[in-house]
Amino acid sequence: MFKKILLATDGSELSDKAVQAALQFAKEHGSKIVGLSVATIYPYFPVYGMEATSGEFAQAISKEAEKYVHKIATHAASLGVDAEVHVVEGTSASDEIIKAADKYHCDAIFMASHGRKGLDKFLLGSEAQKVLVHSKLPVTIFK
């Protein structure tokens, strides 16, 4: 069905469930997984009370993203699923997900619906919705 699936994760509980379901799907269908976590750096997001420089802040976010993709790699290995994982930095998770799917020649995108609510959803929008609208590939959203 799908030969290579981009599996995006943000480390949330819902995303972890999506990872488990996508890896099981990949195992059953012989698909390869390209795991991705976007270290989202908001250039105009003020961080008050932190003594870290913006570079240290970006590095900390990237380190967290590395943990998220490590979960994909570890779980994939335990299931015998062929997987590679990547972390990218960007200001738009949806843009980076779509770019990565193209870069790694994926034929589908699997991801969780994002847990943003209220003002965050209004201001930032749903990354899953943006991927659905702008991707030319089939997109599976886990809720």
N, C-alpha and C positions, 0 to 999 in steps of 0.2 A: 504494500500500500504506500507507505512513506518510507523512502530509503534513508533520508537524513532529516532529523527533526531538531530545530532550534528550541531548546528548553530554557526559558528565562526564569530567573528566581530573584526575589528581593529579600529572601530570608525570613519572611513572615510565616506564621503557622499555616495559613491557607496555601502559600507558595510551597511549603514542605509537602502538603498533601498532593498538590499538583505534580511535584517532582516524583513522588511515589507512584502516582497513577500513570504518568508519562513513561517512566522507566518500565513499569509492568507492560504497558502497551508496546514499547520498543522491544522488550524481550519476546512477547508473543508474536510480533510481526517481523522480527529480524531487522529492525531499524537501528541506525546509528544515532547517537545523541550528541549534539553540540550544546553543552551547558554554558549559560551566559548569565553574568550578573553585571549590572551597570552601576558603577560608582557615580551616583548622580551628584554633581557639584552645582549648586545654585549660585551663580556669580553675584547675585544681588541680595542674598539672604544674610542679614546681619546676625552675627553670633556674639551676644553680649556676655561679658563675664568670663570669657575664655582667654587664656593667655597664649594659646597656640597660634602660630602663624597660619595663614591660609594654606600654605604648603603642607604643614603638619596636619591640618584639618582634612585636606584632600587625601593625604596618605592614610589617615585613620579610616576614612570611608572606604578606600580601596582595600585596606586590610580586612574590613568586615565583609566586603564583597568576595574576597578570596575564601573566607570561611564558608560562604554560601555555596560557591561552586565546588568546594572540597566535599561538601555533603553529596552533591550530585555524583562526583567521581567515585567516592567511596561506596555509595549505594549501587551505582551502575556496576562496579567491579564485583560486588557481592552477588549480583544477579547474572553476571556474565554478559552484560550489555556493553558493546563497544561505545566508548564515550571519550570526548575531549572537552576540556573546559577552558573558558576565557573570562577575563575581567576587562571591561573597557570603562574609561572615564568619559563623561559627557554631561551636558546640561539637560538633555531630553532622553529619558529612558526609551520611549517609544521609537525615536529616531535611531538610536543605537541598536535596538533590537532588530529593526528592519534592515539596517545596514549590515549587521552581522549575519543575518539570514542570507543576504545576497553574497557577502564575502565568503562564507563557508559553503555556499551552494546547497542550502537547505531547501526542502520542498514542502515544509510545513513549520508552523510556529505553535508551540504549546506554552501556555502561561496561566497564572492565576489572575482572577479579577483582583484589582487592587483594593485594599481596605480603606482607602481615603473616604472620609465622611465630612459633611458640613462645609465649613469655610475652605479647608484644604482642597476638597473636591471641586468647589466652585473656582478657586484661584488657580489650581494646578491642573485640573481635569483628570480624567481617568486615562492612565497609560494604556490599559487594555483596550479601551475604546479607540484611542488613537491608532493603535496597531491594527485593530479591526478595519478601521476606515482607510488607512494608508497602505497597508500591505497588499501585495498582489498574490500572496500565498494563502493557502487555507490556514485559518487560525482557530485553535481550540482553546477555549477559555474555561478554566476550572473554577467553580463557585463553591 
